[in-house]
Amino acid sequence: MRTPTITRLLVANRGEIARRILRTAHRLGMATVAVYSDADAGAPHVREAGSAVALGGNVSADSYLRIDKLLAAAKASGADAVHPGYGFLSENPDFAQAVLDAGLVWVGPPPAAIRALGNKAAAKQLALARGVPCLPGYQGSDQADARLQREAASIGYPLMVKATAGGGGRGMRLVTQAAGLQAALDSARSEALSSFGSGELLLERALLRPRHVEVQVFADARGHCIHLGERDCSVQRRHQKLIEESPSPAVSAELRARMGACAVALAQAAGYVGAGTVEFLLDENGDFFLMEMNTRLQVEHPVTEALTGLDLVEWQLRIAQGESLPLRQDEVRFSGHAIEVRLCAEDESFSPHTGRVLHFMAPAHARFDHALEAGAEVTPHYDAMLGKLIVHGASRAEAIAKMITALAGTQVLGLPTNRAFLAACLAHPVFRAGGALIPFLAEQGDTIRQALQAQQAQVLLPAALAVHFGAGSGAAQALPCPFGRSLRLVHGEQLLALTVTETGQGWLEIAAGAQRHTASCVRGGSGRLVVTVDGLRSEVQACRVADGRWHVLVGAIELWLKDESFEPAAGPAAAGGALELRAPFNGRVIAVSALAGATVRRGDTLLVIESMKLEHAVCATRDAVLGAVEVEPGRQVATGQVLLRFAA
């Protein structure tokens, strides 16, 4: 058999994923080709590749998910190999087969292995045949609601509804009682169809307090397969990971060996070649059960790279060219502790946001895989992840400390991110003690958010000065307000009214009610302000975004302020509560359950909006009577657009 050689690699992905693949390909001396949608025409991965081919379109379905366009790009660019990255078509057996049929090298597992393992139901049957532990469930071909309801009654509650295709937490719903099953089936099926093109579901008994522990496997075409240890991915929201670490605080050497052996057995049963990840649920008794196998490299693979010192993309490329695994199982070495966090364009309540990056600074001493830069536009067409930070330490405590420092040194202004929320998670005593299970954020999220709000309250005055100077002359040394300037700023539900007066020689007085504060402010480099209030010095960065709000970073603490200094005070109608429900983010309305004239209760789902590849329920915030419904399913809506009106 001819041994393939890769000379020109096309990366069929975007953003930080494409940049990650390109980095290793360039180091190995390969020529590279990027592809891009219209929305990504100016993206960093396009500039960094040796050449680039336009796919057209904005949404994934018109660009990165078009097999015909990708193959045409490979032919036009002279590429002899295709790397799918992770996500998009990386687990699509039809794409893998089309690449091979075109005479190109496919950097991934064989199409037959993807088919055998990419479907959760088929993978579970294969695992059971090899003695891999699985949770009781139903994975049959009869998808009628009546059959699923009967099977659910047999399995018992709580249970999970899962899409058999795809992954990433999409098409997954927890059902705790029979009354909620039908809604979960409908919602999971809809999201699965949208994400994977298949609405097929399976049912599985749910573990309510497990860990999510996955094992990295690698196999070559000669039948050799090894594992590279485990990653604990238990800190999640909406079944999507936020923090990953290795080794897991709950996995001993003996348990690692057993889980690794099961992962290898499953991969070998499917004739696997390349990189794959076998995902398990680990209960509090130390028993583990198969969730699924992802037939691709994972977003969190840098955790394993940091722990082993290996380049897993290089392994992929070498195995695709017919080389053997470079290590035996007994030669794999693990060192220290590694942590990765996913920086996402979402607020502390996990709502996604779009917008323009107005200011960006990467941390000084951490690996940061990203595609961020000042001026970059975060659109609703792709998922909310902006990048991932990775650190390595001699111990878990050291790694946590390094990650908190790295997050503090990461600056992204212009749209909300979960940067501060991630740091608060890492600092939480439950996480520090290694006790974070999958329900961690559901149980501790409110406490973490309250801690963030308390931090923000402590820096309101430095933040207010940043707005004051930003809205003034722009020269911190020349404040043109000798008689005082009144500010009225809104932070969340709080109104901050104060007066800033120049007292001479660079000093200021801030009057907030009966309180008086002494302050000074000088402008530093890179647009930052050095603010001192009552002797406490802070470095402040601030940007005014398109909707008029100010995004302010005071040290590692960030907050949003609306300047209403030149607006009339709210009257009685506004004080009584909003009579409109507006879109919290850009997206497409996929369901409307609200009817004009209906009475709704606080917490009722009124609409479902799909944004950044996920479905989000928009709920009533209070009891009310609906006056008018302004949108219909299928309509694209923008942030702040009126969705519903309530009767007065």
C-alpha positions in Angstrom: 0.0 0.0 0.0 1.3 3.5 -1.0 2.3 5.6 2.0 0.7 9.0 1.7 2.7 12.2 2.1 1.1 15.4 3.0 2.6 18.5 1.3 -0.3 20.9 1.2 -2.9 20.7 4.0 -6.4 22.2 3.8 -7.9 23.0 7.2 -11.7 22.7 6.9 -12.5 24.8 9.9 -12.3 28.3 11.3 -11.1 30.5 14.2 -8.9 29.2 17.0 -9.4 25.6 15.7 -7.9 26.4 12.3 -5.1 28.4 13.9 -4.2 25.5 16.2 -3.9 23.1 13.2 -2.0 25.6 11.1 0.5 26.2 13.8 1.6 22.5 13.9 1.4 22.1 10.1 3.7 25.1 9.6 6.2 23.7 12.1 6.3 20.4 10.2 7.0 22.3 6.9 3.6 21.7 5.3 2.0 24.3 3.0 -1.4 25.2 4.3 -4.8 26.3 2.9 -7.5 28.0 4.9 -11.2 28.3 3.9 -13.5 31.0 5.1 -17.1 32.3 5.0 -18.0 35.8 4.1 -18.2 36.6 7.9 -14.6 35.4 8.3 -13.0 37.1 5.3 -10.8 39.2 7.6 -10.2 36.5 10.3 -6.7 35.7 11.6 -6.7 32.1 10.3 -7.2 33.4 6.8 -4.1 35.6 7.0 -2.0 32.9 8.7 -2.5 30.2 6.1 -0.3 30.0 3.0 -3.4 30.5 0.9 -7.1 30.8 1.4 -10.3 29.9 -0.5 -13.6 31.7 -0.1 -16.6 29.5 0.6 -19.2 32.2 0.4 -22.2 32.6 2.7 -22.2 33.5 6.4 -24.0 30.7 8.3 -22.3 27.3 8.6 -24.8 25.6 6.4 -23.8 27.7 3.5 -20.0 27.5 4.1 -18.2 25.2 6.5 -20.8 22.5 6.3 -20.8 22.4 2.5 -18.9 19.2 1.5 -19.0 20.2 -2.2 -17.5 23.6 -1.5 -14.7 22.2 0.6 -13.7 19.6 -2.0 -13.8 22.3 -4.7 -11.5 24.4 -2.4 -9.1 21.5 -2.0 -8.9 21.0 -5.8 -8.5 24.6 -6.6 -5.7 25.1 -4.0 -3.8 21.9 -4.9 -4.2 20.5 -1.4 -3.4 16.8 -1.0 -4.9 16.4 2.5 -7.8 17.7 4.6 -7.8 18.2 8.3 -11.4 18.8 9.6 -10.3 20.3 12.9 -12.9 19.6 15.6 -16.5 20.5 15.2 -18.4 21.1 11.9 -17.7 18.1 9.7 -15.0 16.4 11.8 -17.4 13.5 12.8 -19.2 13.3 9.4 -18.4 9.9 7.7 -19.8 11.2 4.4 -17.2 14.0 4.4 -14.4 11.6 5.3 -15.4 9.2 2.5 -15.7 12.1 0.0 -12.2 13.3 0.9 -10.8 9.8 0.3 -12.8 9.3 -2.9 -11.3 12.5 -4.2 -7.8 10.9 -3.7 -6.9 13.1 -0.8 -5.5 12.2 2.6 -8.1 12.3 5.4 -6.6 13.4 8.7 -9.1 11.5 10.9 -10.5 8.1 11.7 -11.8 5.8 8.9 -15.4 6.5 7.8 -16.5 3.1 9.0 -15.2 3.9 12.5 -16.9 7.2 12.5 -20.2 5.5 11.6 -19.7 2.8 14.2 -18.9 5.2 17.0 -20.4 8.6 15.9 -23.9 7.3 16.6 -24.4 7.0 20.4 -26.8 4.1 20.1 -24.5 2.1 17.8 -21.5 2.9 20.0 -23.3 1.7 23.1 -24.2 -1.6 21.5 -20.5 -2.0 20.5 -19.4 -1.1 24.0 -21.7 -3.6 25.6 -20.3 -6.4 23.4 -16.8 -5.5 24.6 -17.7 -5.4 28.3 -17.5 -1.6 28.6 -19.9 -0.5 31.4 -23.0 1.3 30.1 -26.1 2.8 31.9 -29.4 1.1 31.3 -31.4 2.7 28.5 -33.1 2.5 25.2 -31.4 3.0 21.9 -33.8 1.3 19.4 -34.8 2.4 15.9 -38.5 2.8 16.9 -38.6 6.6 17.5 -42.3 7.0 18.0 -43.2 9.1 21.0 -45.4 6.4 22.4 -42.5 3.9 22.3 -40.1 6.4 23.9 -42.7 7.0 26.7 -43.0 3.3 27.4 -39.3 2.8 27.5 -38.9 5.8 29.8 -41.4 4.3 32.2 -39.4 1.0 32.1 -36.0 2.7 32.7 -37.4 5.0 35.4 -36.7 8.6 36.3 -34.5 10.6 36.4 -33.3 9.9 32.8 -31.5 11.6 30.0 -32.8 12.2 26.5 -29.9 12.4 24.1 -29.5 12.9 20.3 -27.8 9.8 18.9 -25.8 11.9 16.4 -23.3 14.7 17.2 -22.2 15.9 20.6 -21.2 19.1 22.4 -24.2 18.8 24.7 -26.7 19.6 21.9 -29.9 17.6 21.9 -29.5 16.6 25.6 -32.3 17.0 28.2 -32.6 15.9 31.8 -36.1 14.6 32.7 -36.9 14.1 36.4 -40.5 13.0 36.1 -42.9 11.7 33.4 -44.8 14.9 33.1 -41.7 16.6 31.6 -40.8 13.9 29.1 -42.8 15.0 26.0 -41.5 18.6 26.2 -37.9 17.2 26.5 -38.4 14.9 23.5 -39.7 17.7 21.4 -37.0 20.2 22.4 -34.1 17.6 22.1 -35.4 16.4 18.7 -35.7 20.0 17.4 -32.2 21.0 18.5 -30.7 17.7 17.2 -32.3 18.2 13.7 -31.0 21.8 13.6 -27.4 20.8 14.7 -26.9 17.4 13.2 -29.6 16.8 10.6 -31.0 13.9 12.5 -33.7 13.9 15.2 -33.1 10.3 16.4 -33.0 10.1 20.2 -32.0 7.6 22.9 -32.9 7.3 26.5 -30.6 6.6 29.4 -30.8 6.4 33.1 -29.5 9.6 34.6 -26.9 9.9 37.3 -27.6 13.1 39.2 -24.3 13.8 40.8 -21.5 12.2 38.6 -18.3 13.5 37.2 -17.6 13.8 33.5 -14.3 12.1 32.9 -13.0 11.4 29.4 -10.0 9.4 28.1 -7.8 10.5 25.2 -7.0 7.6 22.9 -4.7 7.3 19.8 -4.5 4.4 17.3 -2.4 3.8 14.2 -3.3 1.8 11.1 -1.2 -1.2 12.3 -3.7 -2.0 15.1 -1.8 -0.3 18.0 -3.8 1.8 20.4 -3.0 3.5 23.6 -4.5 6.0 26.0 -3.0 9.3 27.2 -4.8 9.6 30.5 -8.0 11.3 31.5 -9.5 14.8 31.7 -12.1 15.8 34.2 -14.7 18.0 32.5 -17.3 18.2 35.2 -17.7 22.0 35.3 -20.4 22.5 32.7 -23.3 24.7 31.7 -26.0 23.4 29.3 -24.1 20.1 29.1 -21.1 22.0 27.6 -17.8 22.1 29.3 -16.2 25.3 30.8 -13.3 24.0 32.8 -11.2 20.9 32.1 -8.3 19.5 34.1 -5.9 16.5 34.2 -5.4 14.4 36.2 -8.9 14.2 37.6 -9.0 14.8 41.4 -11.1 11.6 41.7 -9.1 9.2 39.5 -6.5 6.9 41.0 -3.8 5.2 39.0 -5.7 1.9 39.2 -9.0 3.5 38.1 -7.1 5.3 35.3 -5.8 2.0 34.0 -9.3 0.4 34.0 -10.9 3.4 32.3 -8.1 3.5 29.8 -8.4 -0.2 29.0 -12.1 0.2 28.3 -11.5 3.2 26.1 -8.8 1.3 24.1 -11.1 -1.8 23.8 -13.9 0.3 22.4 -11.6 2.1 19.9 -10.1 -1.2 18.7 -13.5 -2.8 18.3 -14.4 -0.1 15.8 -11.1 -0.4 13.8 -10.1 3.1 15.0 -7.2 5.1 13.6 -6.2 8.5 14.8 -7.2 10.7 17.8 -10.5 10.0 19.7 -12.0 10.7 23.1 -14.0 8.2 25.1 -16.3 10.0 27.5 -17.5 8.4 30.8 -19.7 9.3 33.7 -18.0 8.6 37.1 -20.3 8.2 40.1 -19.5 8.9 43.7 -18.8 5.2 44.3 -16.0 5.1 41.7 -18.1 3.2 39.1 -17.9 4.5 35.5 -20.2 4.2 32.6 -19.8 5.1 28.9 -21.4 8.3 27.6 -20.1 8.3 24.0 -17.0 8.4 21.9 -16.1 11.5 20.0 -14.3 10.5 16.8 -12.1 13.6 16.6 -9.7 15.7 18.5 -11.4 17.6 21.4 -11.4 21.3 22.2 -9.7 20.3 25.5 -6.8 18.4 24.0 -4.2 21.0 25.1 -4.7 19.8 28.7 -3.3 16.4 27.6 -0.6 18.1 25.6 0.5 20.1 28.7 0.5 17.0 30.9 2.5 14.8 28.4 4.6 17.3 26.5 3.2 15.9 23.2 1.7 17.6 20.2 -1.4 15.7 19.4 -2.0 17.4 16.1 1.5 16.3 15.0 0.5 12.7 16.0 -2.6 13.0 13.8 -0.7 14.2 10.8 2.0 11.5 11.2 -0.6 8.7 11.6 -2.5 10.0 8.6 0.7 9.5 6.6 1.0 5.9 7.7 3.4 6.2 10.6 3.2 4.1 13.7 2.4 5.5 17.2 5.6 7.0 18.6 5.1 5.6 22.1 4.0 2.4 23.7 1.5 2.6 26.6 4.3 2.0 29.2 6.3 4.9 27.7 3.6 7.5 28.3 4.6 9.9 31.0 2.4 12.4 32.9 3.9 15.5 34.7 2.2 17.9 37.1 -1.3 19.3 36.6 -3.0 21.1 33.7 -6.1 23.2 33.5 -8.0 24.6 30.5 -10.9 27.1 30.6 -13.1 28.1 27.7 -13.5 31.9 27.3 -17.0 32.5 25.8 -19.0 35.5 24.6 -21.6 35.1 27.3 -22.5 36.8 30.6 -22.5 35.3 34.0 -26.0 33.9 33.4 -24.7 32.0 30.3 -26.7 34.1 27.8 -24.7 34.5 24.6 -23.7 37.9 23.2 -22.5 39.2 19.9 -20.6 42.4 19.2 -17.3 43.9 18.2 -14.1 43.5 20.2 -12.9 47.0 21.0 -9.9 46.2 23.1 -8.0 42.9 23.5 -4.9 41.9 25.5 -3.7 38.3 25.9 -2.2 37.1 29.2 1.5 37.1 29.6 2.3 33.6 30.9 -0.3 31.1 29.6 -1.1 29.3 26.4 -4.1 31.0 24.8 -5.6 29.4 21.7 -7.8 32.0 20.2 -8.8 34.1 17.2 -9.3 37.4 19.0 -8.1 40.8 18.0 -9.3 44.4 18.4 -11.9 45.0 15.8 -13.0 41.4 15.4 -16.7 40.9 15.1 -18.4 38.1 17.1 -21.4 37.1 15.1 -24.4 34.8 15.9 -23.5 32.4 13.1 -21.1 30.3 15.2 -20.8 29.1 18.8 -20.0 31.4 21.7 -16.4 30.2 22.4 -13.8 32.8 21.8 -10.7 30.8 22.8 -9.2 28.7 25.5 -6.6 29.3 28.2 -4.3 26.5 29.2 -1.8 26.5 32.2 0.4 23.8 33.7 1.7 23.6 37.2 3.7 21.2 39.4 0.6 20.7 41.5 -3.1 21.3 41.2 -3.0 24.2 43.6 -0.3 25.8 41.5 -2.2 25.3 38.3 -5.3 26.9 39.8 -3.3 29.9 40.9 -1.7 30.3 37.5 -5.1 30.1 35.8 -6.6 32.8 38.0 -3.6 35.0 37.2 -3.9 34.3 33.5 -7.6 35.2 33.5 -6.9 38.5 35.4 -4.4 39.3 32.6 -6.8 38.7 29.8 -8.6 41.7 28.6 -11.6 41.6 26.2 -13.8 44.7 26.0 -16.7 45.4 23.8 -19.0 42.5 24.6 -19.6 40.4 27.7 -17.4 37.4 28.4 -17.3 34.7 31.1 -13.7 35.6 32.1 -14.5 36.8 35.6 -17.0 34.0 36.2 -14.4 31.4 35.3 -11.9 33.0 37.8 -14.6 32.9 40.5 -15.3 29.2 39.8 -11.6 28.4 40.2 -11.5 30.3 43.4 -14.6 28.6 44.8 -13.8 26.3 47.8 -15.7 23.3 46.3 -13.6 23.5 43.2 -10.4 24.1 45.1 -11.1 21.0 47.1 -11.6 18.9 44.0 -15.2 18.4 44.7 -16.8 19.9 41.6 -19.3 17.5 40.1 -21.6 18.0 37.0 -24.2 19.9 39.2 -21.5 22.3 40.4 -22.7 25.3 38.5 -26.4 24.5 39.1 -25.7 24.4 42.8 -23.1 27.1 43.2 -23.8 29.4 40.3 -25.9 31.9 42.3 -23.3 32.1 45.0 -20.6 32.7 42.4 -22.7 35.4 40.7 -23.3 37.1 44.1 -19.6 37.2 44.8 -19.0 38.8 41.4 -21.7 41.4 42.1 -20.0 42.2 45.5 -16.7 42.7 43.7 -18.3 45.0 41.2 -19.9 47.1 43.9 -16.4 47.7 45.4 -15.1 49.3 42.2 -18.0 51.5 41.1 -16.2 54.8 41.9 -13.1 54.0 39.8 -15.4 52.7 37.0 -17.5 55.9 37.2 -14.4 58.0 36.8 -13.5 56.1 33.7 -16.9 56.9 32.2 -16.5 60.5 33.4 -13.2 61.0 31.6 -14.2 58.9 28.6 -17.2 61.1 28.1 -15.2 64.3 28.6 -12.2 65.7 26.8 -10.2 62.4 26.8 -7.3 64.1 28.6 -7.2 62.9 32.2 -4.9 65.8 33.2 -7.4 68.5 32.0 -10.8 68.0 33.4 -13.0 70.8 32.1 -15.5 70.8 35.0 -14.2 73.2 37.7 -17.7 73.5 39.2 -18.5 69.8 39.3 -20.2 67.5 36.9 -23.2 65.4 37.9 -23.2 61.8 36.8 -26.1 59.4 36.8 -24.9 55.9 36.0 -26.9 52.6 36.0 -25.2 49.4 37.0 -27.6 46.5 36.7 -30.6 47.5 38.9 -28.6 50.1 40.8 -28.6 53.8 40.1 -25.3 55.6 41.0 -25.7 59.4 41.4 -22.6 61.4 42.1 -20.8 64.7 41.4 -17.1 64.9 40.3 -15.4 68.2 41.1 -11.8 69.4 40.3 -10.2 70.7 43.5 -6.8 71.7 42.0 -3.4 70.2 41.3 -4.8 67.1 39.7 -7.1 66.1 42.7 -10.8 65.4 42.5 -13.6 65.2 44.9 -16.4 62.7 44.4 -19.7 63.4 46.2 -22.0 60.4 46.4 -24.9 61.4 48.6 -23.5 62.5 52.0 -20.2 60.7 51.4 -17.1 62.5 50.1 -14.2 60.8 48.4 -10.8 62.1 47.3 -9.5 60.9 44.0 -6.9 61.4 41.3 -6.7 60.1 37.7 -3.8 60.0 35.2 -3.7 58.5 31.8 -1.4 55.5 31.3 -0.3 53.6 28.2 -2.6 51.6 25.9 -5.6 53.8 26.8 -5.7 52.8 30.4 -6.4 55.1 33.4 -4.6 54.9 36.7 -7.3 55.9 39.2 -6.8 56.4 42.9 -9.8 56.7 45.2 -9.3 57.3 48.9 -5.7 56.1 48.6 -6.6 52.9 46.7 -4.9 52.7 43.3 -6.6 50.8 40.4 -5.8 50.4 36.7 -8.9 51.0 34.6 -9.7 50.3 31.0 -13.0 51.4 29.5 -14.7 51.3 26.1 -18.1 52.7 25.0 -20.0 50.1 22.9 -22.4 50.7 20.1 -25.5 50.7 22.3 -24.1 53.6 24.4 -23.1 51.5 27.5 -19.6 51.5 28.9 -17.7 48.3 29.4 -15.2 48.9 32.2 -12.4 46.8 33.5 -11.0 47.7 37.0 -8.1 45.4 37.6 -9.5 42.0 37.1 -13.1 43.1 37.8 -15.4 44.1 34.9 -18.8 45.7 34.9 -21.2 47.5 32.5 -22.4 51.0 33.1 -25.1 53.0 31.3 -24.5 56.8 31.4 -27.9 58.5 31.9 -26.4 61.8 33.0 -28.0 63.6 30.1 -31.3 61.7 30.0 -34.5 62.6 31.8 -35.1 60.6 35.0 -37.5 57.7 34.6 -41.1 58.5 35.3 -43.9 56.5 37.0 -44.5 54.3 34.0 -40.9 53.1 33.9 -40.9 52.6 37.7 -43.8 50.2 37.4 -41.9 47.7 35.3 -41.2 47.2 31.6 -44.2 46.6 29.4 -42.1 45.0 26.6 -40.0 41.8 26.4 -37.0 42.4 24.3 -34.5 39.9 22.7 -31.6 39.3 25.1 -29.3 38.5 22.1 -29.2 38.0 18.4 -30.8 34.8 17.1 -33.5 33.1 15.2 -37.0 32.6 16.7 -37.8 28.8 16.4 -40.9 28.6 18.6 -43.5 30.9 20.1 -45.7 29.6 22.8 -47.2 32.9 23.8 -50.7 34.0 22.6 -52.1 37.5 22.7 -54.5 37.9 25.6 -53.1 35.0 27.6 -52.2 35.2 31.2 -48.6 34.1 31.9 -46.8 33.3 35.1 -43.3 34.1 36.1 -41.0 31.4 34.7 -43.3 30.4 31.8 -41.5 29.8 28.5 -42.8 32.4 26.0 -40.4 31.9 23.1 -37.4 29.8 22.1 -34.5 31.5 20.3 -31.6 29.7 18.6 -28.3 31.6 18.9 -24.7 30.5 18.6 -25.8 26.9 17.7 -27.9 26.5 20.9 -31.5 26.8 21.8 -32.5 29.3 24.6 -35.9 29.5 26.3 -37.0 33.1 26.9 -39.2 33.1 30.0 -41.7 35.5 31.7 -40.0 37.5 34.4 -43.3 38.2 36.2 -47.0 37.4 36.1 -48.7 39.4 33.3 -51.2 39.5 30.5 -49.9 39.4 27.0 -50.9 42.3 24.8 -49.3 41.5 21.4 -46.8 39.0 19.9 -44.4 40.8 17.6 -42.5 37.9 16.1 -43.1 34.5 14.5 -41.1 31.3 14.2 -38.3 31.6 11.6 -37.7 35.3 12.1 -34.2 36.6 12.8 -34.1 39.1 15.7 -31.5 41.5 17.0 -30.5 42.3 20.6 -33.0 44.6 22.1 -35.7 44.0 19.5 -39.3 43.9 20.9 -40.6 40.3 21.0 -43.8 40.7 23.1 -45.8 43.5 24.6 -47.8 43.1 27.8 -51.1 44.7 28.8 -50.6 47.7 31.1 
